[in-house]
Amino acid sequence: MSPVDAVVTWAGDEGAAVVEVSATGDAAKAVHAVVPDLLADRVASRVTAQDTTVWGEELAEHVADRLGWTDLHQTSRGLVDRLATLRAELRAEGLDRVVLAGMGGSSLAAEVIAGTLGVPLTVLDSTAPAAVERALGGDLRHTVLVVSSRSGTTVETDSHRRAFVAALRAEGLDPGPHVVVVTKPGSPLEELARTEGYREVFAADPRVGGRYSALSAYGLVPSALAGVDVGRLLDEAAEVAPFLAEDTEANPALVLAAALVGTRPLRGTVALVDAGSGLYHFGDWAEELLAESLGKDGHGLVPVVVDATAPEATDHAPGTLPVLLNPLLDDDDAATAVEEVADPSVPTRHVAVSGEFETGAPVAPTEVTVAGSLGGMFLLWQYAVSIAGRVVGVNPFDQPDVESTKAATREFLGGMPSLEPPAFTDSGVEVRATRALLDGARTVPDAVTALLERLDPEHGYLAVLAYLDREGRAAEMLRGVRDLLARRTGRPVTFGWGPRYLHSTGQLHKGGPPHGVFLMVTGGPASHLAVPGRDFDFAELVTAQADADARVLTGLGRPVLRLRVDTPDALAWLTGSVSRRTP
């Protein structure tokens, strides 16, 4: 096998790395091309120092209150003992079931932490009535609800809180001792929590945005109450932090940032592949970080979370950059993973590689691998993606296009009529789309074909958006649809559960490169679970959110096909038909 240009770097002692990053082929060339400029401008040390001018003078005032994440491994230390005390009190009272109500950055990290470390945590980030009913169906006498919202006004989270408080009262329980709040200081939720006498209020660092908040109270409070040793998580981040602050070519964050956004031509799709990392759903967390941080002003990468057998991970398409999330190897394993080549042109701790990795798989011509401890990985990716924002020329800390769907949702809930009636119904599936998109289609397979014909063959991607219960029967039925569509189209396919994706990839859909086409699946059995104190229920809320996002996307000129299914039989038929080509 001929040698493959590669870069390998790590943080920590060579025999006890905390994180490791490698890049081969075009990704390695990107590292050699981009990192020198980052070093010349001292980007890593300036990010660590919270220098607001890293992203340009014109953005300095806009990022000034978003850089607190760089030292959370230090500033969050005060939470550790407080959380240990609270958890002990809760357990002594029999409150050993933890439910987290939060969206996007207020819940994704906690879900990753709890899943990785094997502690039970119920995450409620859906407005699908079945999902809410399932969370409410646990033993409320033993439940503590963590309400997590930076703004304090997130409609989903506020609705969850209202439903839980009403259910607790219906059980004859005082809600106060059962509710813990995490929010920014001075938010409406903080004021409400104190007025209502909720158990505890954690005022999170206001200088930290949602997707950069894994090591803040948003990530730590629910994780600790569920049983995680969050002090160890902070220790892991502290171990890697000094290396990520260094202006050296060996800084893994600089290498990862350059590999992600420095390829020429740009590999616009990032396939996040879990290759045995041991980190539960870390790809979902990285997906949000990449999509919301970089997907704006017409720029962005399309992150696709896939397994190792998915087309995006195996076909090595020229526009896709596979990023493998690997297990962190010990020193003996690492020594056999690469063959060091004596080459004086290769910088220290950057190793030229040829041959095969330890898995026996040939080294891919363009590929990135990342491994590390969970706390180290959180901090590594935050550094890398924020620096990638500088390279691309966007503010990596805002999400300017997320509000459009929120505003449209409020309009629908306020009485605006729903979207147009169905164009037609096929086998129990209602079909909605513009007349121009359908182009005479009268069956579901024809409508799907019409949508897929809008895919740009070089840059396009398909987003499947399912406003259904992500843990119920619908999830089982939809399993495999993403891969089937990827094979059919030969293009990247993302999959998002609504409304969860609105707080994640939703920013990319609207603000990123205008190459997406959208297949939205809605419906489910009618269940009118009330949202106490509101003039809408959960079924109406989730419908309004789907209607709103469809309207916003269509208004931006994005092709949107909506398929509504109200029975399991119709959904089963639909899953079989969407991947079938028409003659």
Residue, then its C-alpha position, 0 to 999 in steps of 0.5 A: m500500500s502506498p503511504v497516505d498523507a496523515v496527521v496524528t495529534w493528541a492532548g496529554d502525555e503520549g502514554a496517557a492521551v486525553v483526546e486524540v485526533s487524526a486526519t488523512g488525505d485531503a483532511a491532512k492537507a487542510v491541516h497543513a494549509v489552515v493551521p499555520d494561519l491559526l498559529a500566526d494569529r494565536v487563535a487558540s490562546r485568544v479563544t481561551a483568554q475570551d478575546t472577543t476579536v477572534w471572530g472579527e472586530e465586527l462580531a466582537e460585541h455579539v460574542a462578548d456574552r458567549l465565551g464562558w464555556t472556555d473555563l467551565h471546567q473551573t467555574s462549574r466546580g462550585l456545583v459539585d458539592r451542592l449537587a451531591t447534597l441535593r441528590a442525597e436529600l432527594r434520595a432520602e425522600g425517595l425521589d429517585r426518578v429524574v425526568l429532564a424537560g429541556m430542548g436542544g442544548s438544554s438536554l442533549a449533553a445531559e442525555v449523552i452524559a447519563g447514557t455514557l455513564g449508565v445512569p437512568l435519566t428520562v429526557l422529555d424533549s418532544t411535544a408528541p402527546a404519546a411521549v409526554e404521556r409516557a413521561l407522566g406515566g412514571d411513579l410521580r411520587h418518586t419523580v423529580l422534574v428538572v426544568s431546563s431552559r436558558s430563556g425561561t420561555t421555551v414553549e415545549t419546556d414550559s408546556h412540560r412543566r405545566a403538565f407535570v405540575a398539574a399531574l403532581r397536584a392530581e396525585g395529591l402531591d405538592p409540586g414544589p419539592h419535586v421540581v428543580v429549575v436550571t435557567k439563566p439569572g433573571s429569567p421569567l422561569e427563575e422568578l416563577a420558580r421562586t414564586e411557586g416554591y420549587r425545590e431548587v433553582f440553579a442560575a446557570d452562567p449567562r455567558v454560555g449558549g445552549r450548545y456550548s453548555a455541556l459542562s455548565a449547570y444545564g449538563l451537570v444538574p440533571s446528570a448529577l441528580a441521576g447519579v453521575d460523578v460530574g466532578r470527574l467529568l470536569d476533571e477530564a475537561a481540565e486535563v485537556a484544557p491546557f493543551l487546547a489553549e496552546d498555539t502549537e501545530a500539535n493542538p488537537a482542536l486546531v487540527l480538527a477545526a482545519a480538517l472540518v472546514g479547510t478541505r478544498p474543495l470543501r467537503g460539505t457533508v460530515a458523516l459522524v460515525d460512531a466506531g465504538s467510542g463508548l460515548y452514548h449518542f455523542g454524534d447527536w450532540a456534535e450534530e447540533l454543535l456543527a449545524e447551529s454553529l456553522g449553518k448560517d449566512g449561506h455557509g455550513l456543514v451538513p452533519v449526518v449521524v450514521d453507523a459504520t455500514a451507512p452509505e455516507a460512511t462506506d462510499h467515500a463520496p468526494g463531498t463527504l468527510p467521514v469523522l469516526l468517533n473512536p475509542l481512546l486507546d491505551d499506549d500499547d494499542a496506540a503504538t500498533a495503530v500507526e506506523e511512524v515514518a522517519d520524515p524530518s518534514v513532519p512536525t513533532r507529534h504529527v505522525a506520517v501514517s501508512g498501512e492499516f489502523e488497528t481495526g485492519a481496515p485500510v487507511a481511508p484517503t480522506e478521513v478524520t478520527v477523534a477519540g477521548s474522554l467524555g469531558g475532554m471530547f466536549l471541550l475539544w469539539q467546542y474549541a474546534v467548532s468555534i475556531a471553524g466558525r472563524v475560518v468560515g467567517v460566521n458567528p459560531f455562537d448565535q442561531p439567527d434563523v431559529e426564531s422564525t419557526k418559533a414566531a410562526t408557531r405562535e401565529f398558528l397557536g394564536g388562531m392562524p389557519s393550518l396549512e393547505p388541505p391535502a393535495f391527495t390521499d394515498s393508502g391512508v397517507e395525506v400528501r401536502a406540497t406545492r403544486a409545482l413540487l408535485d407536478g401532477a403526482r397522485t401517489v405517495p411514491d410519485a410524490v417522493t420521487a418528485l421531491l428527490e428529483r429536486l436534489d442537487p446531484e453535487h451538493g444536495y441533501l435530504a432531511v427526513l423530519a418526523y413529528l412522531d414519538r421518537e421512542g414509540r412504535a413509530a421509531e421502530m417502523l422508521r428504523g432503516v428508512r434513512d439508509l434506504l433513502a441514502r442508497r436510493t439517492g446517492r446523497p446524504v440524508t439527515f434524520g431529525w425528530g420534531p420538534r427536537y431538530l428545531h433546536s439543532t439542525g433547524q438552523l442549518h436548514k434555514g440559514g445554511p447552504p440552500h441545498g436541502v430538500f425536506l420530507m416531513v412526516t406528521g400525524g399519529p393517533a389523536s390524543h388531546l393531552a391538555v397543556p394546563g393554563r393554555d388554550f392549546d393541547f400537546a397535539e395542537l402544539v406539535t401540529a403547529q410546530a410542524d406547520a410552522d417549520a413547513r411554512v418557513l422552509t417553503g417561504l425560503g424556497r426549500p422543497v417540502l413534502r409533507l406526509r401525514v399518517d394517522t394509523p400504524d398501518a398507514l405508517a408501515w405502508l409509508t415506510g415501505s413506499v418512500s424508498r421505492r422508485t417509481p417506474 
